[in-house]
Amino acid sequence: MTTLILLRHGQSEWNLSNQFTGWYDAELTELGCREAADAGRVMAAEGFAPTMLHTSLQTRAIRTANLALEAMGRIWIPVARHWRLNERHYGALQGLDKAATAAKYGDEMVKVWRRSYDVPPPALELTDERHPSRDSRYAHLPADILPATECLKDVVARLLPYWHDAIVPDLQAGHTVLVAAHGNSLRALVKHLDGLTDDEIIELNIPTGVPLAYDLDPTTLTKISSRYLGDQEAIADAAAAVAAQGQAKH
């Protein structure tokens, strides 16, 4: 059996303030740091021992991975980082309060922007300070490759080449792979692994700081089973809280 573990970063400062985060480099909160360390302890307690790490280029995912691995005594494992594992780019919504945006445009429109498969939010202008071309970590990339907005379909399209070219070879080499990334980049990967339809993925909510372990067929790397690790009732509550973030306050 081949093992893959997906881990959404712990709570970030903009998760706490209920803002659209996207490619903004928000730090973890104190709770987020605890979630990350707890994720490591849960993985270790359930017998998981990652031997290879993949992360995005965003600090909250990198810190989460480091804290989890430190709690496991495995901070030494090899690591690969890539922008294709970054969070979905929320375009002109980035930085806006989710509930206030829902109050202005309606819960359904915000749900479409947040959760639909193929409808992106309004795009950023290239001159906008929030455009990723202004960030030095992406300076080596052509401006036309960098997203100014994304729907989940776009995230799937930019993530799957990294899955096939980087993560799959590590799994085939026998590594237990930990992927520390973001709500939407992991939703894109789960859609692929679970064979979810465009409609089914809309309702999927991944909680922060909770390891999601996959058992994969070692030959085909197709899913045999998957499960969240830890307290199942608390995990269900956390997923429900993620779903509620885009609703207006009444």
C-alpha positions, 0 to 999 in steps of 0.5 A: 500500500502507498500512503499520501497525506494531505494537510491544509495549513493551520488557521491563518490570520486572514482565516480568523478575520474571515478575509479572502486570502488567496496568494496573500502571505498570511501568517498562522495564528497561535491556534494555527500553530497549535493545529499544525503541531497537533496534526504532527502528533496525531499522525505519529500516534496513528503510525504515519511517518512521512519520508517526503514533503511537498509544500506551496511557496506560501508561508502558512503552508511551510510553517504548518509542515515544519511544526507538524514534522517537528512534533513528529521528530521528522523535520529532517525529511526532504522537501520540495516547494512549488507555486503550483501547490499555492492557494487558489488566487481570488483575484479582486476579492483578495483581502475582502471580508467574506461575510461583508462581500456576501452581504453586498453580492448575496450568499449565492454569488459568493458561494459561486465565487468560492465553491463553483468549479468554473466561475472565477471572481473578478480579475486583478489588473496587472498594475494592482499591488496584489498581483503576484508579479509584484512578489519576488518569489514568482519573479522567475515566472512569465507574467502570463503564467501567473494568475490574476484570478482563478476558479477551481477548474484553473487550480486543477489545471495548474496543479495536476502537472505537478502531481504527475511530474513531482508527487507521483514519482515520489510515491512510485519510489516508495515514499510516504508523501506529505503535501502541506498546502491550502483549502482549494489546492487540496480540493483540486487534488481530492477531486482528482483522487476521489473522482468527484464531479464538478457538482460534488466538489462544490460541497467539499470543505477541508478543515484547517490543520487536519491530516487527510490520509490516503491509501493508494494502490501502489501500481495505479496510485488510485484510491483504496481508502481515505480518512481524516485523522483525529477526533471525527466529531471535531473534524465535522464541526471544523468542516462546517465552519469552513462552509459557513465562512462565505455567508452573510451575517444575519 
